[in-house]
Amino acid sequence: MNYDDVYKLHLQLLSVYEKNERYSASYQQQINYYKRQLFMFTEDNVQRIFVLNQLLKIHEKTRALLVNRCADHYFVKENNENN
């Protein structure tokens, strides 16, 4: 796998995340910052991959919070039904 392939995969994953999520103001500011970096200042695919990685980390952090919240809600509901 070369840098072009990795770059394309990162773009695909970012596209999927962005189609399915809306973010709080602080996360959106970080996302906007890295997108400006991606489109204005990166000169090659290695730099682009680094910036895309930062964007994906933000999306994954938000996704992890959502998964934890869903799990907590499920277990609270289950415990209430058992009592």
Helices and strands as residue ranges (DSSP letters): H 3-20, H 25-40, H 45-82
